Amino acid sequence: MPGLASHIKFDSDGTLWANINHGYYTMPLGSDDFRHVIDLNPVKTTSVGGRVIALLPGTGFMELSAFRAPRPIRVDEPARYKYFLFNGPHGSLWAARDNGFARMAYRPDGVLQAVEIFANDSRSDGIPLGAFLDREANLWVTTMDGVERYRRHRIHLVDTASDGYYWLAQRGLGDELWLGGESAPLAKMGTDGLMQPMAPNKPAVLYRQAEDHVWVASKPWLWEYHGKEVRRWELPPELAGRRDIQSMSAGSDGQLLVSIIRSGLWRFKEGHWTRDGGLVGIADPTPIGMLTTSSGRVWLGLTGNRLGELTATGFKLLTPDAGLKIGNILSLFEYRGRLLAGGDFGVAWIDGDRAHALQPKRKESFRRNTGMVSDAMGNLWLHGDDGLFRVTAAELERFWRDPRQPVEWDLFNFEDGLHGLAAAIRPLPSLTVANGGRIYYATFSQVGWIDPAAISRNQRPPSVIVEQLRAGQSVYEPANGIQLPERTTAVDIAFTATALSIPERVRLRYRLDGVDADWREVERERSAHYTNLIPGQYRFRVIAANEDGIWNMTGAELRFEIKPSIWQTAWFRALAVLAVLGALVWLYRWRVALLHRRAGEQVAARLDATLNERERIARSLHDNLLQGVQALLLRFQLVQVRLKDEPETQKLLDRALSDAEWLVENTRDEVVALRREPQSSTLLTELYDAVVKVAPEAANLLHLSTAGEPRPLRCEAAEEMFYVLREAVLNSVQHARASRIAVQLRFTMDAVECQVRDDGIGIAPEVAQAGLAGHWGIIGMRERIARIGGEISITLRIEGGVAVRFTLPAGVAYQNVK
């Protein structure tokens, strides 16, 4: 059918509706043909709850059906509904009307009426254009002025007088809620929400002494409700109605304790007032809050961070070192036998003579706490400047075990429908439980409640989005595999979460794998900034939670890579490491060679000095001692010739001359030795002769050998080698009971190596190291070799016996080597 189609909608059966040429046509699901239903020219058509609703000019709304006749929808004020009906949050029905919107509900007679009106104060009359319900059940409405959002609040307001203020709301007799304000008389409310007026006007304090016994302070009277009996008492005559009551409680004797502004603490019983002397001498002795615990202890909270217990003998304040730091005491509460105190700067648990602050996570403190209660589940509720806080029983249990641990919390504030602050001084407390477990609060401007057992929760976690990555002046779209240019060291990553109900309470955490050790909580800006990054691959992750702590643990991620410069590549670093190692090895070998050369030069210098000294001594012996002794021998021979007639004297002289000649011979040999250049080829021969002279039995035991090309030895080196070898061989001959003693000299380019091995009984390790007490042979061997720059070891052989090994560097051992 030709014509312009408009108002196209689907109903719950899948039927397609369209308005063509002022008539409505339908196409059922699975059909290809339209069927005429009714002639209508609607202003607007909407789909509400799967039903097609048409707004007809001047007649109101009509429900359309493909299978029955259209059905009119009656409304309470037809003239006000000029626009359309639409679906609201949680299955509710809404209507656009003059200057705003209304939540609708059917009356028992089937008429649709407004049960909650939302006025629109826009300058364009708030003309509605459309409505949309998002996945979190938030209602979005477009008008000529923009977009508005509506959602169900978790705080419910009590319908009170609009001009009331300084509201008091406390539990009264039984489970009733009693409430009133500065300009509103006291009233009681049951679970049905109906109000019943009561006599007291401008109530300031309410104290519930028992289920059937309630006291109400209402200037200038004190009202007593005991069962069905109601009595009214005047304040102390001397005050003449000029003072207000601040707080009330019961003493340990059951008498009523009354705190009166600027007048201190009073006791009241059966119309008689007496001053309580417990606070005598206390500055500013008017308690702000009072609490009588289940055990009968009476606690008073004063200004200036003062809390104490009222006893039969006086008033005992907590000492300054108790740790209480909450300012003026505004509320006191007993939680399952534990005393909690709330004040300007937070809440504290009073544990004996110590105060432990109840510290919240992600927050400084529970500021200006004016009321505390617990619900049926054991959760603690706090009322402060920021709203209503809930701390679960599980969190409290952790706190009791370790008061240093901060606690998690839930917040209900203006975003949930709570408005206004609690009164600064009175009426206090500002929180109570009544009407079947509801938590009631009172602020300066309103009274409201929340049901702890039926708090609506948003179970849908937010979606998380990485918006962009910025590096330097470049901005990159969030796609995995981004490659950042070399020498990039800093990045900024922007992200967000799509929580629409209360976006202000969305929590976000992020981490950069390999950089962050743990998740980092977003403080203000929804972005992360990293510096000092090195080349490599990175994975950035973000997770988020909605206002009810439902986390999207999958979140979003962004993988990117920073390209390395040539000097940051693995192969370049490997080459650099190898080059450094090579340089270190070269430096080490050069240093070792230098030390060896210096050591050789020092030893050679000492050897040259020793040789020069030996030559000087030899010359001195030859020129002085030998010549002098020779002259004496000649003279004694002349005397011998003249003593022929004295045979006894001649024999003595012969013996003296023989000794002198032996001395001359030996001295001459020593002089010759001092001047002689020892040869490596004769060292072992001289060693053999020297050993056999001392121990002839060694002749058959010794086996001497050399290895390598023999080289000329330095004088001192040869002499020290000779003495050490002789000592080692004689030790084997005399102590080892050896059947074979092998001596070998090994000549190499770098050193001369000497060793003496036997097959004897061995030696104790401690003796090999330090020798026997009182014997200096082994010690002398070690000292001789160490003095000329060599190394010596004396060890047990695996096959039995002892091995003495020592090495002298070439610069020390050989002639003409430095």
C-alpha positions in Angstrom: 0.0 0.0 0.0 1.6 3.3 -1.0 2.1 5.9 1.8 4.5 7.1 4.4 5.0 4.6 7.3 5.5 6.1 10.7 5.3 5.0 14.4 6.9 1.7 13.6 7.0 -0.7 16.7 7.2 -4.4 17.6 5.0 -5.8 20.4 5.8 -8.8 22.7 4.5 -11.3 20.1 6.9 -10.1 17.5 4.2 -8.4 15.5 5.3 -5.4 13.5 3.1 -2.3 13.8 3.1 0.7 11.4 1.0 3.8 10.9 0.3 4.3 7.2 -2.1 7.0 5.9 -3.7 7.5 9.3 -4.3 3.8 9.8 -2.6 1.1 11.8 -1.4 -2.0 10.1 0.2 -5.1 11.5 2.5 -7.8 10.1 2.5 -10.9 12.4 5.8 -12.8 13.0 6.6 -15.0 10.0 4.2 -13.2 7.6 5.0 -11.1 4.6 1.7 -9.2 4.5 0.3 -6.2 6.4 -3.2 -6.3 7.8 -5.4 -3.3 8.6 -6.4 -3.1 12.3 -7.8 0.4 13.0 -7.9 3.9 11.6 -5.9 6.2 14.0 -3.8 9.2 13.7 -1.7 9.1 16.9 0.5 11.8 18.2 3.0 9.3 19.5 3.3 5.5 19.7 5.5 3.6 22.2 6.1 0.0 23.2 5.5 -0.4 26.9 6.0 -3.8 28.5 5.6 -5.5 25.1 2.4 -3.6 24.4 1.9 -0.9 21.7 0.5 2.2 23.3 -0.8 5.1 21.1 -1.3 8.7 22.4 -4.4 10.1 20.7 -5.0 13.8 20.6 -7.5 14.9 23.2 -8.5 11.4 24.2 -5.5 10.0 26.0 -3.7 6.7 25.7 -4.9 3.5 23.9 -3.5 0.0 24.0 -3.4 -1.7 20.6 -3.7 -5.4 19.9 -3.7 -7.4 16.7 -6.3 -9.9 18.2 -8.8 -7.7 20.0 -10.3 -4.2 19.9 -8.2 -1.3 21.1 -8.5 -0.7 24.8 -8.4 2.9 26.3 -6.1 3.5 29.2 -7.6 5.8 31.8 -5.4 8.3 33.6 -6.1 10.4 36.7 -5.5 13.8 35.0 -5.8 13.3 31.2 -5.1 17.0 30.4 -1.6 16.6 31.9 -0.5 13.7 29.7 0.3 15.2 26.3 3.2 13.0 25.3 3.8 9.3 25.9 4.1 6.4 28.3 7.4 4.5 28.5 9.1 1.7 30.5 10.9 2.7 33.7 13.5 1.1 35.9 12.7 -2.3 37.5 9.4 -2.8 35.6 7.9 0.5 36.5 5.7 2.6 34.2 6.4 6.2 33.5 4.6 9.0 31.7 5.8 12.3 30.2 3.6 15.2 31.3 3.7 18.9 31.6 6.9 20.2 33.0 8.4 16.8 33.8 7.8 13.1 34.3 5.9 10.9 36.6 6.2 7.3 37.8 2.7 5.7 37.3 0.8 2.9 39.0 -2.7 1.5 38.7 -5.3 2.3 41.3 -7.7 -0.4 42.5 -10.3 1.0 40.0 -7.9 0.6 37.1 -7.1 4.3 36.7 -3.4 5.0 36.1 -2.2 7.7 38.5 1.1 9.4 39.3 2.7 8.1 42.4 6.0 10.1 42.1 6.5 13.3 40.2 9.8 14.6 38.9 9.4 18.3 38.1 11.5 19.8 35.3 12.5 23.5 35.7 14.0 23.9 32.3 13.3 27.1 30.3 12.0 25.1 27.3 9.1 23.6 29.4 10.9 20.2 29.5 9.2 18.9 26.4 10.0 15.2 26.3 11.4 13.7 23.1 12.2 10.1 24.0 13.2 7.7 26.7 15.7 4.9 26.9 16.3 2.2 29.6 20.0 1.0 29.8 21.3 -2.4 30.9 21.7 -1.2 34.5 18.0 -0.2 34.7 18.8 3.5 34.5 16.2 5.6 32.7 17.5 8.2 30.3 15.1 10.9 29.0 15.8 13.4 26.3 14.3 16.8 26.3 14.8 20.0 24.4 17.4 21.0 27.0 19.5 17.7 27.0 19.5 14.3 28.6 18.3 13.5 32.1 18.9 10.3 34.1 16.6 8.7 36.6 17.3 5.6 38.8 15.8 4.0 41.9 17.3 5.3 45.1 18.3 2.9 47.9 17.4 5.5 50.5 13.7 6.0 51.2 12.5 9.3 52.5 9.9 9.6 55.3 7.1 11.9 54.2 7.6 14.7 56.8 6.5 18.3 57.0 8.3 20.3 54.3 9.1 23.1 56.8 10.6 20.9 59.4 14.3 21.0 60.4 16.6 19.7 63.1 15.0 16.4 62.9 15.0 13.8 65.7 14.3 10.2 64.8 14.7 7.4 67.4 13.0 4.2 68.4 10.2 4.7 70.8 7.9 2.2 72.5 8.1 -1.3 71.1 9.3 -1.1 67.5 7.8 2.3 66.7 9.7 5.2 65.1 9.3 8.5 66.9 10.3 11.6 65.0 9.9 15.3 65.2 11.7 18.5 64.5 12.2 22.1 65.5 9.0 23.1 63.8 7.3 19.7 63.8 5.6 18.1 66.8 6.6 14.6 67.8 4.8 11.8 65.9 5.1 8.0 65.9 5.2 5.9 62.8 4.6 2.1 62.4 5.7 -0.1 59.6 2.7 1.0 57.5 4.1 4.5 57.3 1.1 6.1 58.9 1.9 9.0 61.3 0.1 9.5 64.7 0.7 12.9 66.3 2.0 13.1 69.9 2.0 15.8 72.6 5.6 16.9 72.8 6.5 19.8 70.6 10.0 20.5 69.2 11.6 17.3 70.6 15.4 17.6 71.2 16.3 14.3 72.9 14.8 10.9 73.2 16.1 8.1 75.5 14.7 4.6 75.4 15.2 3.2 78.9 13.3 0.0 78.2 10.8 -1.5 75.6 7.9 0.2 77.4 9.8 3.2 79.0 10.8 6.2 76.9 11.8 9.7 77.9 11.5 12.7 75.6 13.0 16.1 76.3 10.9 19.0 74.8 11.6 22.4 76.1 10.6 23.3 78.8 9.3 19.8 79.6 10.5 16.3 80.3 8.0 13.7 79.0 7.9 10.2 80.4 6.1 7.4 78.5 5.8 4.3 80.6 3.5 1.7 79.2 0.2 3.4 78.6 1.0 6.1 81.2 2.2 9.5 80.1 3.6 12.1 82.5 5.1 15.5 82.0 7.8 16.9 84.3 9.2 20.4 84.6 13.0 21.0 84.5 14.8 22.1 87.7 13.1 25.2 89.1 16.3 27.1 89.3 16.8 26.9 85.6 13.3 28.3 85.0 13.1 26.9 81.5 16.2 28.6 80.3 18.2 25.6 79.5 17.9 22.7 77.0 18.5 19.0 77.6 21.5 17.7 75.7 21.4 14.0 76.4 19.9 11.4 78.7 20.8 7.9 80.1 20.1 5.7 83.1 22.5 5.5 86.1 23.6 2.3 87.6 20.9 2.7 90.2 18.2 3.2 87.6 17.8 6.9 88.1 17.6 9.1 85.0 20.8 11.0 84.2 20.1 14.2 82.4 22.8 16.5 80.8 21.6 20.1 80.7 23.3 22.7 78.5 25.6 24.9 80.5 24.3 23.4 83.7 26.1 20.1 83.9 24.8 16.6 84.9 21.6 16.1 86.9 19.7 13.1 88.3 16.0 12.8 88.1 13.5 10.6 90.0 9.8 11.0 90.5 9.8 14.8 89.9 12.9 15.4 92.0 16.1 17.0 90.5 19.5 16.8 92.1 22.9 17.8 90.8 25.3 14.9 90.2 28.6 15.6 91.9 30.6 13.1 89.8 31.8 15.9 87.4 32.8 18.4 90.1 36.1 20.0 89.1 35.8 18.9 85.4 36.0 21.8 82.9 32.9 22.2 80.7 31.1 19.3 82.6 28.1 19.0 80.2 28.1 15.5 78.5 27.4 15.6 74.8 26.5 11.9 74.7 25.9 9.3 77.4 25.6 5.5 77.3 24.7 2.9 79.9 26.1 -0.5 78.8 24.4 -3.9 79.2 26.7 -4.4 82.2 25.5 -1.2 83.9 28.6 0.9 83.3 27.9 4.6 82.5 30.1 6.3 79.9 30.0 10.1 79.3 31.4 11.8 76.3 32.5 15.4 76.6 34.0 18.1 74.4 37.7 18.2 73.7 38.3 14.5 73.1 37.3 13.5 76.6 35.6 10.2 77.4 35.2 8.7 80.8 33.3 6.4 83.1 30.9 7.7 85.8 31.3 5.6 88.9 29.9 5.7 92.5 33.1 7.4 93.6 33.5 10.0 90.8 34.4 10.3 87.1 37.3 8.5 85.6 38.6 10.0 82.4 40.7 8.1 79.8 44.3 9.3 80.1 45.9 11.4 77.3 48.1 8.5 76.4 45.1 6.2 75.8 45.3 7.0 72.1 41.8 8.6 71.7 42.0 11.2 69.0 38.4 11.8 67.8 37.7 15.3 69.0 34.3 16.1 70.6 32.5 12.9 71.5 29.2 12.9 69.5 28.0 9.3 69.8 28.5 6.2 72.0 27.4 2.7 71.1 27.8 -0.8 72.5 28.5 -3.4 69.9 28.2 -6.9 71.3 29.9 -5.9 74.6 32.4 -3.6 73.0 32.3 0.2 73.5 32.6 2.4 70.4 33.0 6.1 70.5 32.4 8.5 67.5 33.5 12.0 67.2 34.5 14.9 64.9 37.5 13.0 63.6 36.5 9.4 63.5 35.4 6.3 65.5 37.4 4.4 68.1 37.1 1.1 70.0 37.6 1.6 73.7 39.5 -1.5 74.8 40.1 -1.2 78.5 42.3 1.9 79.0 43.3 1.9 75.3 41.5 3.4 72.2 42.0 1.9 68.8 40.9 4.0 65.8 38.5 2.3 63.3 40.4 3.3 60.2 38.7 2.9 56.8 40.5 1.9 53.7 40.7 4.4 50.9 39.7 7.2 53.3 41.1 9.3 56.1 38.5 8.6 58.7 34.7 8.3 59.4 34.4 12.1 60.0 31.9 13.7 62.4 30.2 10.5 63.5 26.8 11.4 65.0 25.2 8.0 65.2 26.0 4.2 65.3 23.8 1.1 65.2 24.1 -2.5 64.2 21.6 -4.4 62.0 20.3 -8.0 62.4 23.3 -9.4 60.4 25.8 -7.8 62.8 26.9 -5.1 60.4 27.9 -1.8 61.9 26.3 1.4 60.5 27.8 4.8 61.0 26.3 8.2 60.2 28.7 11.0 59.3 29.2 14.0 57.1 29.7 11.8 54.1 26.6 9.7 54.5 25.8 6.3 55.9 28.7 3.9 56.2 28.3 0.1 56.5 31.1 -2.0 57.9 30.3 -5.8 57.7 30.5 -8.1 60.6 33.4 -10.0 58.9 35.4 -6.7 58.6 34.7 -6.0 62.3 36.0 -9.4 63.3 39.3 -8.8 61.5 39.4 -5.4 63.2 39.0 -6.9 66.7 41.8 -9.3 66.0 44.1 -6.7 64.7 43.1 -3.0 65.2 45.9 -1.8 63.0 44.2 -3.2 59.9 41.9 -0.7 58.0 38.4 -1.9 57.3 36.4 -2.0 54.0 33.1 -0.1 53.9 30.0 0.6 51.8 28.8 4.2 51.5 25.2 5.4 50.9 25.0 9.2 50.4 23.3 11.8 48.2 23.7 9.5 45.2 21.4 7.1 46.9 18.9 9.7 48.0 20.3 11.0 51.3 20.5 14.7 51.7 21.6 17.1 54.4 24.0 16.8 57.4 23.2 15.7 60.9 22.8 18.4 63.5 26.2 19.4 65.0 25.3 19.2 68.7 21.7 18.0 69.0 19.5 16.2 68.5 21.8 13.2 69.0 22.2 10.4 68.2 21.2 10.7 64.5 20.8 7.0 63.8 18.4 4.3 65.0 16.9 0.9 64.2 13.1 0.6 64.1 10.1 -0.8 62.2 11.3 -4.3 61.5 15.1 -3.6 61.3 15.1 -0.6 59.1 18.0 1.9 59.6 16.6 5.4 60.2 18.7 8.5 60.0 17.9 12.1 60.7 19.6 15.2 59.2 19.0 18.9 59.5 16.4 18.7 56.7 15.0 15.2 56.4 14.4 11.7 57.9 15.0 8.6 55.8 15.6 4.9 56.0 17.3 2.0 54.3 16.4 -1.7 54.7 19.7 -3.6 55.4 18.1 -6.9 54.3 16.7 -5.6 51.0 19.3 -3.3 49.6 19.1 -3.2 45.8 22.4 -4.1 44.2 23.8 -3.6 40.7 25.1 -7.1 39.8 26.4 -6.0 36.4 30.1 -5.3 36.4 31.2 -2.3 34.4 32.8 -2.6 31.0 36.4 -1.4 30.9 37.9 0.5 28.0 41.5 1.6 27.2 41.0 4.8 25.4 44.5 5.8 24.1 48.2 5.6 24.6 50.4 8.7 24.4 54.1 8.6 24.0 55.8 12.0 23.6 53.8 14.0 21.0 52.3 10.9 19.4 48.8 9.4 20.3 48.0 5.8 19.5 44.7 4.1 19.2 44.3 1.2 21.7 45.2 -1.8 19.5 47.3 -4.7 20.7 50.8 -4.9 19.2 51.5 -1.1 19.2 55.2 -0.6 18.4 56.7 2.5 20.0 59.8 4.1 18.5 63.2 3.6 20.0 64.3 5.7 22.9 60.7 5.9 24.2 60.9 6.0 28.0 57.6 7.4 29.1 54.0 6.7 28.2 50.5 7.9 29.3 47.6 5.5 29.1 44.0 6.7 29.4 41.2 4.4 30.4 37.6 4.4 31.7 34.7 2.2 32.8 31.1 2.3 31.5 29.2 2.1 34.8 26.1 4.3 34.4 24.3 4.0 37.7 26.7 5.8 40.0 29.9 6.5 37.9 31.3 8.5 40.7 31.8 5.4 42.8 33.4 3.3 40.2 36.8 1.9 41.3 39.5 1.2 38.9 42.8 -0.6 39.3 45.6 -1.0 36.8 49.0 -2.5 36.5 51.8 -2.7 34.0 53.2 -6.3 34.1 56.9 -6.3 34.8 56.8 -2.8 36.2 54.1 -2.8 38.9 54.5 -5.3 41.7 50.7 -5.2 42.4 47.5 -3.5 41.3 47.4 0.3 41.7 44.2 2.0 42.7 43.0 5.0 40.7 42.9 8.1 42.8 41.5 10.9 40.6 42.5 10.9 37.0 41.6 7.8 35.0 45.0 7.5 33.5 48.4 5.9 34.2 51.8 7.5 33.7 55.0 5.5 33.5 58.6 6.7 33.1 62.0 5.1 32.8 60.7 2.3 30.6 63.3 0.2 28.8 62.9 -1.5 25.4 60.8 -4.6 25.5 57.2 -6.0 25.4 54.6 -4.8 27.9 51.1 -5.7 28.9 48.9 -3.0 30.6 45.8 -4.2 32.3 42.8 -2.4 33.9 39.9 -3.8 36.0 36.9 -2.0 37.5 34.2 -2.4 40.0 30.8 -0.8 40.1 29.2 1.1 43.0 28.4 -2.2 44.8 31.9 -3.7 44.5 31.1 -6.1 41.6 34.5 -6.4 39.8 35.1 -7.0 36.2 38.3 -9.0 36.7 38.8 -9.6 32.9 38.8 -5.9 32.3 40.8 -4.6 29.4 44.4 -4.9 28.3 46.8 -3.2 25.9 50.0 -4.8 24.7 52.7 -2.6 23.3 56.4 -2.9 22.5 59.2 -0.3 22.7 61.8 -0.9 20.0 65.4 -0.9 21.2 68.2 1.3 19.8 71.1 -0.5 18.3 73.0 -0.3 21.6 70.0 -1.7 23.4 69.7 -4.9 21.3 70.6 -8.3 22.8 73.4 -9.0 20.2 75.0 -5.5 20.8 74.9 -6.1 24.6 76.4 -9.5 24.2 79.2 -8.1 22.1 79.7 -5.3 24.6 79.9 -7.9 27.4 82.4 -10.0 25.5 84.5 -6.9 24.8 84.5 -5.9 28.4 85.3 -9.4 29.5 88.1 -9.5 27.0 89.5 -6.2 28.2 89.3 -7.4 31.8 91.1 -10.6 30.9 93.8 -8.6 29.1 94.1 -6.2 32.0 94.3 -9.1 34.5 97.1 -10.9 32.5 98.9 -7.6 32.0 98.7 -6.9 35.8 99.8 -10.4 36.7 102.7 -10.1 34.3 103.6 -6.7 35.7 103.5 -8.1 39.2 105.6 -11.1 38.2 108.2 -8.8 36.5 108.3 -6.5 39.5 108.6 -9.4 41.8 111.4 -10.9 39.7 113.2 -7.6 39.6 113.0 -7.2 43.3 114.2 -10.8 43.9 117.0 -10.3 41.3 118.0 -7.1 43.0 118.1 -8.9 46.3 120.1 -11.8 44.7 122.6 -9.4 43.2 122.9 -7.6 46.5 123.5 -10.9 48.2 126.1 -12.0 45.7 127.9 -8.7 46.0 127.9 -9.1 49.8 129.2 -12.7 49.4 132.0 -11.4 47.2 132.9 -8.7 49.7 132.9 -11.3 52.5 135.0 -13.6 50.4 137.6 -10.9 49.7 137.6 -10.0 53.3 138.2 -13.6 54.4 140.9 -14.1 51.8 142.7 -10.9 52.3 142.4 -10.6 56.1 141.5 -13.8 57.8 143.3 -16.4 55.6 146.4 -14.3 55.2 146.6 -13.6 58.9 146.1 -17.2 59.9 148.7 -18.3 57.3 151.2 -15.9 58.9 150.5 -17.2 62.3 151.0 -20.7 61.1 154.5 -19.8 59.8 155.4 -18.3 63.1 154.1 -21.3 65.1 156.2 -23.6 62.8 159.4 -21.6 63.8 158.4 -22.0 67.4 157.9 -25.7 66.9 161.4 -26.1 65.5 162.8 -24.4 68.7 160.8 -26.7 71.0 162.5 -30.0 70.1 163.6 -30.5 73.6 160.1 -30.2 75.0 158.1 -33.0 73.4 154.9 -32.5 75.4 154.6 -28.8 74.5 155.5 -29.8 70.9 152.5 -32.2 70.8 150.1 -29.6 72.0 151.4 -27.2 69.4 151.2 -29.8 66.6 147.6 -30.4 67.5 146.9 -26.6 67.4 148.6 -26.2 64.1 146.6 -29.1 62.6 143.4 -27.5 63.7 144.5 -24.2 62.3 145.3 -25.7 58.9 141.9 -27.4 58.9 140.3 -24.1 59.5 142.2 -22.5 56.7 141.2 -25.3 54.3 137.5 -25.0 55.2 137.5 -21.3 55.0 139.1 -21.4 51.6 136.4 -23.8 50.5 133.7 -21.4 51.7 135.4 -18.5 49.9 135.5 -20.5 46.7 131.8 -21.3 47.2 131.0 -17.7 47.7 132.6 -16.8 44.4 131.3 -19.8 42.5 128.4 -19.5 40.0 126.3 -22.7 40.7 125.2 -24.7 37.8 121.9 -26.5 37.4 123.7 -29.6 36.1 125.7 -30.0 39.3 122.9 -29.2 41.8 121.7 -32.8 42.1 125.3 -34.2 42.3 126.1 -31.8 45.1 122.8 -32.8 46.8 123.7 -36.5 46.5 127.2 -36.0 48.0 125.9 -33.8 50.8 123.2 -36.3 51.8 125.4 -39.4 51.6 128.0 -37.7 53.8 125.4 -37.2 56.5 123.5 -40.4 55.9 125.5 -43.1 54.0 122.4 -45.4 54.0 120.7 -43.0 51.6 123.0 -43.9 48.7 120.7 -46.8 47.6 117.5 -44.9 48.3 118.0 -41.8 46.2 116.8 -41.6 42.5 117.7 -38.2 40.9 116.3 -37.0 37.6 115.7 -33.8 35.6 113.1 -32.8 33.0 113.2 -30.1 30.4 116.2 -28.1 29.2 118.4 -27.2 32.2 119.1 -23.4 32.5 121.7 -21.5 34.5 120.4 -20.8 38.0 120.7 -17.6 40.0 123.1 -18.1 43.0 120.7 -17.5 45.8 118.0 -19.5 44.1 120.3 -22.5 43.6 121.5 -22.2 47.2 117.9 -22.1 48.6 116.9 -24.9 46.4 119.8 -27.0 47.6 119.1 -26.4 51.3 115.3 -27.2 50.9 116.0 -30.3 48.8 118.6 -31.5 51.3 116.2 -30.9 54.2 113.4 -32.8 52.4 115.5 -35.8 51.5 117.0 -36.1 55.0 113.5 -35.9 56.5 112.5 -38.8 54.3 115.7 -40.8 55.1 115.5 -40.2 58.9 111.7 -40.2 59.6 109.8 -41.8 56.7 111.2 -45.3 56.7 111.1 -45.1 52.9 112.5 -47.6 50.5 112.6 -45.1 47.6 113.2 -41.4 47.5 112.7 -39.7 44.1 114.1 -36.2 43.5 113.2 -34.4 40.2 114.0 -31.0 38.8 111.8 -29.8 36.0 112.8 -26.7 33.9 110.1 -24.8 32.0 110.0 -21.4 30.4 108.0 -19.9 33.2 109.5 -21.6 36.3 111.6 -24.3 37.8 109.7 -27.1 39.6 111.2 -29.3 42.3 109.8 -32.3 44.1 110.8 -34.9 46.5 108.6 -38.0 46.8 109.0 -41.0 49.1 107.0 -44.2 49.8 107.3 -44.0 53.6 104.8 -43.9 56.4 103.6 -40.4 55.6 103.2 -37.3 57.9 100.5 -35.8 60.0 98.7 -32.8 58.2 99.4 -30.5 61.1 103.1 -31.5 61.1 103.2 -30.9 57.4 101.9 -27.5 57.9 103.8 -26.2 60.9 106.4 -28.9 61.8 107.1 -30.5 65.2 107.4 -28.4 68.2 111.0 -27.4 68.8 112.1 -28.5 65.3 112.7 -25.9 62.6 113.2 -27.9 59.5 109.8 -27.7 57.8 109.4 -24.1 59.0 112.7 -23.2 57.5 111.8 -24.8 54.2 108.7 -22.7 53.9 110.5 -19.5 55.0 113.3 -20.0 52.5 111.0 -20.6 49.5 108.6 -17.8 50.5 111.5 -15.4 50.9 112.6 -15.7 47.3 109.0 -15.6 45.9 108.2 -19.2 45.4 105.4 -21.6 46.5 105.8 -24.8 48.5 103.4 -27.6 49.5 103.9 -30.7 51.7 101.1 -33.2 51.2 100.4 -36.9 51.6 100.5 -39.0 48.5 97.4 -41.1 47.5 99.6 -44.2 47.0 101.4 -43.6 50.3 104.3 -41.4 51.5 105.0 -37.7 51.3 105.4 -35.3 48.4 107.3 -32.0 48.8 106.8 -29.7 45.9 108.0 -26.2 45.3 108.1 -23.8 42.4 110.3 -20.8 41.7 109.2 -18.3 38.9 111.6 -17.9 36.0 112.5 -14.4 37.0 113.6 -15.6 40.4 115.3 -18.9 39.5 117.0 -18.3 36.1 119.9 -16.0 35.3 119.4 -13.2 32.8 115.5 -13.4 33.1 113.4 -10.5 34.4 
